[in-house]
Amino acid sequence: MADESTMNCIDIILAIILPPLGVFLKFGCKVEFWICLILTLFGWIPGIIYAVYAITKN
């Protein structure tokens, strides 16, 4: 079974490829997902930055 650090790595890789997907897999359809989706629509880089921040914060 994968541990938490491996799952964080996978989530971060997904967040770089498609930011809303990485956030959705971590939080579901909560406010973090919608913020990431809006930022990604404004620009891919802001979406990536927010996604990585949201996934790595504790």
PDB file of N, CA, C and O in Angstrom:
ATOM      1  N   MET A   1       0.840  -1.172   0.000  1.00  0.00           N
ATOM      2  CA  MET A   1       0.000   0.000   0.000  1.00  0.00           C
ATOM      3  C   MET A   1       0.888   1.240   0.000  1.00  0.00           C
ATOM      4  O   MET A   1       1.928   1.271   0.658  1.00  0.00           O
ATOM      5  N   ALA A   2       0.468   2.257  -0.743  1.00  0.00           N
ATOM      6  CA  ALA A   2       1.254   3.480  -0.869  1.00  0.00           C
ATOM      7  C   ALA A   2       1.127   4.321   0.399  1.00  0.00           C
ATOM      8  O   ALA A   2       0.054   4.418   0.995  1.00  0.00           O
ATOM      9  N   ASP A   3       2.233   4.918   0.791  1.00  0.00           N
ATOM     10  CA  ASP A   3       2.182   5.778   1.962  1.00  0.00           C
ATOM     11  C   ASP A   3       1.821   7.204   1.554  1.00  0.00           C
ATOM     12  O   ASP A   3       1.635   7.490   0.371  1.00  0.00           O
ATOM     13  N   GLU A   4       1.725   8.085   2.526  1.00  0.00           N
ATOM     14  CA  GLU A   4       1.244   9.454   2.278  1.00  0.00           C
ATOM     15  C   GLU A   4       2.202  10.257   1.403  1.00  0.00           C
ATOM     16  O   GLU A   4       1.751  11.051   0.578  1.00  0.00           O
ATOM     17  N   SER A   5       3.506  10.072   1.559  1.00  0.00           N
ATOM     18  CA  SER A   5       4.454  10.841   0.747  1.00  0.00           C
ATOM     19  C   SER A   5       4.376  10.448  -0.724  1.00  0.00           C
ATOM     20  O   SER A   5       4.538  11.295  -1.602  1.00  0.00           O
ATOM     21  N   THR A   6       4.129   9.171  -0.996  1.00  0.00           N
ATOM     22  CA  THR A   6       3.967   8.733  -2.383  1.00  0.00           C
ATOM     23  C   THR A   6       2.709   9.329  -2.988  1.00  0.00           C
ATOM     24  O   THR A   6       2.716   9.745  -4.146  1.00  0.00           O
ATOM     25  N   MET A   7       1.637   9.373  -2.221  1.00  0.00           N
ATOM     26  CA  MET A   7       0.399   9.955  -2.720  1.00  0.00           C
ATOM     27  C   MET A   7       0.563  11.455  -2.964  1.00  0.00           C
ATOM     28  O   MET A   7       0.014  11.986  -3.929  1.00  0.00           O
ATOM     29  N   ASN A   8       1.312  12.143  -2.098  1.00  0.00           N
ATOM     30  CA  ASN A   8       1.574  13.563  -2.322  1.00  0.00           C
ATOM     31  C   ASN A   8       2.367  13.778  -3.604  1.00  0.00           C
ATOM     32  O   ASN A   8       2.109  14.732  -4.338  1.00  0.00           O
ATOM     33  N   CYS A   9       3.327  12.904  -3.879  1.00  0.00           N
ATOM     34  CA  CYS A   9       4.103  13.003  -5.121  1.00  0.00           C
ATOM     35  C   CYS A   9       3.206  12.832  -6.334  1.00  0.00           C
ATOM     36  O   CYS A   9       3.312  13.590  -7.298  1.00  0.00           O
ATOM     37  N   ILE A  10       2.335  11.854  -6.296  1.00  0.00           N
ATOM     38  CA  ILE A  10       1.413  11.618  -7.406  1.00  0.00           C
ATOM     39  C   ILE A  10       0.470  12.804  -7.565  1.00  0.00           C
ATOM     40  O   ILE A  10       0.208  13.241  -8.686  1.00  0.00           O
ATOM     41  N   ASP A  11      -0.043  13.330  -6.452  1.00  0.00           N
ATOM     42  CA  ASP A  11      -0.929  14.492  -6.512  1.00  0.00           C
ATOM     43  C   ASP A  11      -0.221  15.712  -7.094  1.00  0.00           C
ATOM     44  O   ASP A  11      -0.820  16.460  -7.866  1.00  0.00           O
ATOM     45  N   ILE A  12       1.035  15.921  -6.737  1.00  0.00           N
ATOM     46  CA  ILE A  12       1.783  17.068  -7.257  1.00  0.00           C
ATOM     47  C   ILE A  12       2.045  16.913  -8.747  1.00  0.00           C
ATOM     48  O   ILE A  12       1.951  17.888  -9.493  1.00  0.00           O
ATOM     49  N   ILE A  13       2.371  15.712  -9.191  1.00  0.00           N
ATOM     50  CA  ILE A  13       2.574  15.478 -10.625  1.00  0.00           C
ATOM     51  C   ILE A  13       1.288  15.744 -11.388  1.00  0.00           C
ATOM     52  O   ILE A  13       1.313  16.375 -12.445  1.00  0.00           O
ATOM     53  N   LEU A  14       0.159  15.269 -10.864  1.00  0.00           N
ATOM     54  CA  LEU A  14      -1.131  15.544 -11.500  1.00  0.00           C
ATOM     55  C   LEU A  14      -1.448  17.034 -11.484  1.00  0.00           C
ATOM     56  O   LEU A  14      -2.036  17.557 -12.430  1.00  0.00           O
ATOM     57  N   ALA A  15      -1.058  17.719 -10.408  1.00  0.00           N
ATOM     58  CA  ALA A  15      -1.312  19.153 -10.306  1.00  0.00           C
ATOM     59  C   ALA A  15      -0.507  19.933 -11.337  1.00  0.00           C
ATOM     60  O   ALA A  15      -0.947  20.990 -11.790  1.00  0.00           O
ATOM     61  N   ILE A  16       0.648  19.438 -11.709  1.00  0.00           N
ATOM     62  CA  ILE A  16       1.446  20.111 -12.735  1.00  0.00           C
ATOM     63  C   ILE A  16       0.847  19.863 -14.118  1.00  0.00           C
ATOM     64  O   ILE A  16       0.816  20.765 -14.956  1.00  0.00           O
ATOM     65  N   ILE A  17       0.377  18.652 -14.355  1.00  0.00           N
ATOM     66  CA  ILE A  17      -0.201  18.318 -15.660  1.00  0.00           C
ATOM     67  C   ILE A  17      -1.577  18.949 -15.835  1.00  0.00           C
ATOM     68  O   ILE A  17      -1.844  19.601 -16.844  1.00  0.00           O
ATOM     69  N   LEU A  18      -2.444  18.752 -14.852  1.00  0.00           N
ATOM     70  CA  LEU A  18      -3.803  19.298 -14.900  1.00  0.00           C
ATOM     71  C   LEU A  18      -4.183  19.717 -13.483  1.00  0.00           C
ATOM     72  O   LEU A  18      -4.677  18.898 -12.708  1.00  0.00           O
ATOM     73  N   PRO A  19      -3.955  20.988 -13.137  1.00  0.00           N
ATOM     74  CA  PRO A  19      -4.109  21.441 -11.756  1.00  0.00           C
ATOM     75  C   PRO A  19      -5.443  21.117 -11.081  1.00  0.00           C
ATOM     76  O   PRO A  19      -5.423  20.652  -9.942  1.00  0.00           O
ATOM     77  N   PRO A  20      -6.599  21.334 -11.713  1.00  0.00           N
ATOM     78  CA  PRO A  20      -7.848  21.029 -11.007  1.00  0.00           C
ATOM     79  C   PRO A  20      -8.009  19.545 -10.664  1.00  0.00           C
ATOM     80  O   PRO A  20      -8.630  19.207  -9.657  1.00  0.00           O
ATOM     81  N   LEU A  21      -7.457  18.667 -11.489  1.00  0.00           N
ATOM     82  CA  LEU A  21      -7.571  17.240 -11.207  1.00  0.00           C
ATOM     83  C   LEU A  21      -6.816  16.856  -9.945  1.00  0.00           C
ATOM     84  O   LEU A  21      -7.326  16.091  -9.127  1.00  0.00           O
ATOM     85  N   GLY A  22      -5.605  17.380  -9.779  1.00  0.00           N
ATOM     86  CA  GLY A  22      -4.826  17.086  -8.576  1.00  0.00           C
ATOM     87  C   GLY A  22      -5.525  17.567  -7.318  1.00  0.00           C
ATOM     88  O   GLY A  22      -5.529  16.875  -6.300  1.00  0.00           O
ATOM     89  N   VAL A  23      -6.114  18.749  -7.385  1.00  0.00           N
ATOM     90  CA  VAL A  23      -6.824  19.308  -6.227  1.00  0.00           C
ATOM     91  C   VAL A  23      -8.111  18.532  -5.978  1.00  0.00           C
ATOM     92  O   VAL A  23      -8.473  18.286  -4.828  1.00  0.00           O
ATOM     93  N   PHE A  24      -8.805  18.146  -7.043  1.00  0.00           N
ATOM     94  CA  PHE A  24     -10.050  17.391  -6.892  1.00  0.00           C
ATOM     95  C   PHE A  24      -9.793  16.042  -6.220  1.00  0.00           C
ATOM     96  O   PHE A  24     -10.568  15.627  -5.359  1.00  0.00           O
ATOM     97  N   LEU A  25      -8.730  15.363  -6.599  1.00  0.00           N
ATOM     98  CA  LEU A  25      -8.424  14.069  -5.996  1.00  0.00           C
ATOM     99  C   LEU A  25      -8.051  14.199  -4.525  1.00  0.00           C
ATOM    100  O   LEU A  25      -8.260  13.269  -3.746  1.00  0.00           O
ATOM    101  N   LYS A  26      -7.505  15.336  -4.144  1.00  0.00           N
ATOM    102  CA  LYS A  26      -7.112  15.552  -2.744  1.00  0.00           C
ATOM    103  C   LYS A  26      -8.287  16.026  -1.880  1.00  0.00           C
ATOM    104  O   LYS A  26      -8.464  15.545  -0.761  1.00  0.00           O
ATOM    105  N   PHE A  27      -9.099  16.975  -2.398  1.00  0.00           N
ATOM    106  CA  PHE A  27     -10.128  17.615  -1.583  1.00  0.00           C
ATOM    107  C   PHE A  27     -11.551  17.301  -2.010  1.00  0.00           C
ATOM    108  O   PHE A  27     -12.482  17.540  -1.241  1.00  0.00           O
ATOM    109  N   GLY A  28     -11.745  16.779  -3.194  1.00  0.00           N
ATOM    110  CA  GLY A  28     -13.106  16.612  -3.697  1.00  0.00           C
ATOM    111  C   GLY A  28     -13.601  17.924  -4.273  1.00  0.00           C
ATOM    112  O   GLY A  28     -12.807  18.767  -4.692  1.00  0.00           O
ATOM    113  N   CYS A  29     -14.904  18.093  -4.292  1.00  0.00           N
ATOM    114  CA  CYS A  29     -15.511  19.267  -4.933  1.00  0.00           C
ATOM    115  C   CYS A  29     -15.739  20.377  -3.898  1.00  0.00           C
ATOM    116  O   CYS A  29     -16.843  20.911  -3.786  1.00  0.00           O
ATOM    117  N   LYS A  30     -14.710  20.709  -3.161  1.00  0.00           N
ATOM    118  CA  LYS A  30     -14.790  21.774  -2.153  1.00  0.00           C
ATOM    119  C   LYS A  30     -14.277  23.072  -2.747  1.00  0.00           C
ATOM    120  O   LYS A  30     -13.982  23.144  -3.939  1.00  0.00           O
ATOM    121  N   VAL A  31     -14.172  24.087  -1.922  1.00  0.00           N
ATOM    122  CA  VAL A  31     -13.798  25.425  -2.382  1.00  0.00           C
ATOM    123  C   VAL A  31     -12.390  25.449  -2.990  1.00  0.00           C
ATOM    124  O   VAL A  31     -12.135  26.247  -3.893  1.00  0.00           O
ATOM    125  N   GLU A  32     -11.480  24.605  -2.525  1.00  0.00           N
ATOM    126  CA  GLU A  32     -10.129  24.565  -3.091  1.00  0.00           C
ATOM    127  C   GLU A  32     -10.164  24.199  -4.564  1.00  0.00           C
ATOM    128  O   GLU A  32      -9.422  24.764  -5.367  1.00  0.00           O
ATOM    129  N   PHE A  33     -11.022  23.257  -4.918  1.00  0.00           N
ATOM    130  CA  PHE A  33     -11.149  22.842  -6.315  1.00  0.00           C
ATOM    131  C   PHE A  33     -11.636  23.999  -7.181  1.00  0.00           C
ATOM    132  O   PHE A  33     -11.090  24.235  -8.259  1.00  0.00           O
ATOM    133  N   TRP A  34     -12.650  24.719  -6.726  1.00  0.00           N
ATOM    134  CA  TRP A  34     -13.213  25.810  -7.517  1.00  0.00           C
ATOM    135  C   TRP A  34     -12.228  26.958  -7.678  1.00  0.00           C
ATOM    136  O   TRP A  34     -12.151  27.569  -8.743  1.00  0.00           O
ATOM    137  N   ILE A  35     -11.471  27.255  -6.619  1.00  0.00           N
ATOM    138  CA  ILE A  35     -10.441  28.294  -6.730  1.00  0.00           C
ATOM    139  C   ILE A  35      -9.398  27.885  -7.759  1.00  0.00           C
ATOM    140  O   ILE A  35      -8.985  28.695  -8.588  1.00  0.00           O
ATOM    141  N   CYS A  36      -8.979  26.640  -7.705  1.00  0.00           N
ATOM    142  CA  CYS A  36      -7.979  26.145  -8.647  1.00  0.00           C
ATOM    143  C   CYS A  36      -8.516  26.156 -10.078  1.00  0.00           C
ATOM    144  O   CYS A  36      -7.789  26.496 -11.011  1.00  0.00           O
ATOM    145  N   LEU A  37      -9.762  25.791 -10.251  1.00  0.00           N
ATOM    146  CA  LEU A  37     -10.363  25.790 -11.583  1.00  0.00           C
ATOM    147  C   LEU A  37     -10.409  27.208 -12.164  1.00  0.00           C
ATOM    148  O   LEU A  37     -10.074  27.414 -13.330  1.00  0.00           O
ATOM    149  N   ILE A  38     -10.817  28.166 -11.365  1.00  0.00           N
ATOM    150  CA  ILE A  38     -10.884  29.551 -11.833  1.00  0.00           C
ATOM    151  C   ILE A  38      -9.491  30.085 -12.158  1.00  0.00           C
ATOM    152  O   ILE A  38      -9.297  30.740 -13.182  1.00  0.00           O
ATOM    153  N   LEU A  39      -8.523  29.804 -11.286  1.00  0.00           N
ATOM    154  CA  LEU A  39      -7.157  30.251 -11.560  1.00  0.00           C
ATOM    155  C   LEU A  39      -6.589  29.591 -12.811  1.00  0.00           C
ATOM    156  O   LEU A  39      -5.851  30.226 -13.564  1.00  0.00           O
ATOM    157  N   THR A  40      -6.925  28.331 -13.038  1.00  0.00           N
ATOM    158  CA  THR A  40      -6.452  27.640 -14.231  1.00  0.00           C
ATOM    159  C   THR A  40      -7.095  28.228 -15.487  1.00  0.00           C
ATOM    160  O   THR A  40      -6.452  28.306 -16.534  1.00  0.00           O
ATOM    161  N   LEU A  41      -8.348  28.636 -15.389  1.00  0.00           N
ATOM    162  CA  LEU A  41      -8.987  29.276 -16.534  1.00  0.00           C
ATOM    163  C   LEU A  41      -8.344  30.624 -16.859  1.00  0.00           C
ATOM    164  O   LEU A  41      -8.260  31.011 -18.025  1.00  0.00           O
ATOM    165  N   PHE A  42      -7.893  31.336 -15.829  1.00  0.00           N
ATOM    166  CA  PHE A  42      -7.194  32.605 -16.054  1.00  0.00           C
ATOM    167  C   PHE A  42      -5.791  32.392 -16.599  1.00  0.00           C
ATOM    168  O   PHE A  42      -5.275  33.233 -17.336  1.00  0.00           O
ATOM    169  N   GLY A  43      -5.181  31.294 -16.248  1.00  0.00           N
ATOM    170  CA  GLY A  43      -3.836  30.984 -16.715  1.00  0.00           C
ATOM    171  C   GLY A  43      -3.361  29.688 -16.104  1.00  0.00           C
ATOM    172  O   GLY A  43      -3.663  29.386 -14.950  1.00  0.00           O
ATOM    173  N   TRP A  44      -2.624  28.931 -16.873  1.00  0.00           N
ATOM    174  CA  TRP A  44      -2.200  27.613 -16.410  1.00  0.00           C
ATOM    175  C   TRP A  44      -1.219  27.712 -15.241  1.00  0.00           C
ATOM    176  O   TRP A  44      -1.298  26.922 -14.300  1.00  0.00           O
ATOM    177  N   ILE A  45      -0.310  28.659 -15.291  1.00  0.00           N
ATOM    178  CA  ILE A  45       0.705  28.818 -14.240  1.00  0.00           C
ATOM    179  C   ILE A  45       0.082  29.180 -12.889  1.00  0.00           C
ATOM    180  O   ILE A  45       0.453  28.563 -11.890  1.00  0.00           O
ATOM    181  N   PRO A  46      -0.842  30.145 -12.798  1.00  0.00           N
ATOM    182  CA  PRO A  46      -1.472  30.404 -11.494  1.00  0.00           C
ATOM    183  C   PRO A  46      -2.209  29.183 -10.949  1.00  0.00           C
ATOM    184  O   PRO A  46      -2.237  28.961  -9.738  1.00  0.00           O
ATOM    185  N   GLY A  47      -2.801  28.398 -11.837  1.00  0.00           N
ATOM    186  CA  GLY A  47      -3.470  27.170 -11.410  1.00  0.00           C
ATOM    187  C   GLY A  47      -2.496  26.171 -10.826  1.00  0.00           C
ATOM    188  O   GLY A  47      -2.790  25.526  -9.819  1.00  0.00           O
ATOM    189  N   ILE A  48      -1.336  26.037 -11.452  1.00  0.00           N
ATOM    190  CA  ILE A  48      -0.308  25.118 -10.945  1.00  0.00           C
ATOM    191  C   ILE A  48       0.197  25.585  -9.590  1.00  0.00           C
ATOM    192  O   ILE A  48       0.328  24.783  -8.665  1.00  0.00           O
ATOM    193  N   ILE A  49       0.480  26.867  -9.469  1.00  0.00           N
ATOM    194  CA  ILE A  49       1.008  27.397  -8.207  1.00  0.00           C
ATOM    195  C   ILE A  49       0.016  27.150  -7.078  1.00  0.00           C
ATOM    196  O   ILE A  49       0.402  26.687  -6.005  1.00  0.00           O
ATOM    197  N   TYR A  50      -1.252  27.455  -7.309  1.00  0.00           N
ATOM    198  CA  TYR A  50      -2.240  27.252  -6.265  1.00  0.00           C
ATOM    199  C   TYR A  50      -2.433  25.774  -5.961  1.00  0.00           C
ATOM    200  O   TYR A  50      -2.566  25.395  -4.797  1.00  0.00           O
ATOM    201  N   ALA A  51      -2.451  24.936  -6.987  1.00  0.00           N
ATOM    202  CA  ALA A  51      -2.648  23.495  -6.779  1.00  0.00           C
ATOM    203  C   ALA A  51      -1.536  22.899  -5.925  1.00  0.00           C
ATOM    204  O   ALA A  51      -1.798  22.137  -4.994  1.00  0.00           O
ATOM    205  N   VAL A  52      -0.306  23.246  -6.245  1.00  0.00           N
ATOM    206  CA  VAL A  52       0.827  22.719  -5.462  1.00  0.00           C
ATOM    207  C   VAL A  52       0.758  23.249  -4.036  1.00  0.00           C
ATOM    208  O   VAL A  52       1.018  22.506  -3.089  1.00  0.00           O
ATOM    209  N   TYR A  53       0.411  24.521  -3.869  1.00  0.00           N
ATOM    210  CA  TYR A  53       0.263  25.087  -2.526  1.00  0.00           C
ATOM    211  C   TYR A  53      -0.844  24.364  -1.752  1.00  0.00           C
ATOM    212  O   TYR A  53      -0.645  23.986  -0.598  1.00  0.00           O
ATOM    213  N   ALA A  54      -1.993  24.173  -2.371  1.00  0.00           N
ATOM    214  CA  ALA A  54      -3.119  23.544  -1.681  1.00  0.00           C
ATOM    215  C   ALA A  54      -2.817  22.094  -1.304  1.00  0.00           C
ATOM    216  O   ALA A  54      -3.233  21.625  -0.244  1.00  0.00           O
ATOM    217  N   ILE A  55      -2.100  21.392  -2.165  1.00  0.00           N
ATOM    218  CA  ILE A  55      -1.794  19.989  -1.885  1.00  0.00           C
ATOM    219  C   ILE A  55      -0.746  19.852  -0.789  1.00  0.00           C
ATOM    220  O   ILE A  55      -0.822  18.939   0.033  1.00  0.00           O
ATOM    221  N   THR A  56       0.234  20.757  -0.772  1.00  0.00           N
ATOM    222  CA  THR A  56       1.336  20.604   0.182  1.00  0.00           C
ATOM    223  C   THR A  56       1.072  21.227   1.550  1.00  0.00           C
ATOM    224  O   THR A  56       1.753  20.893   2.519  1.00  0.00           O
ATOM    225  N   LYS A  57       0.085  22.134   1.646  1.00  0.00           N
ATOM    226  CA  LYS A  57      -0.177  22.737   2.957  1.00  0.00           C
ATOM    227  C   LYS A  57      -0.834  21.709   3.885  1.00  0.00           C
ATOM    228  O   LYS A  57      -1.538  20.801   3.443  1.00  0.00           O
ATOM    229  N   ASN A  58      -0.585  21.881   5.160  1.00  0.00           N
ATOM    230  CA  ASN A  58      -1.182  20.943   6.138  1.00  0.00           C
ATOM    231  C   ASN A  58      -2.025  21.690   7.119  1.00  0.00           C
ATOM    232  O   ASN A  58      -2.610  21.085   8.017  1.00  0.00           O
TER     233      ASN A  58
END
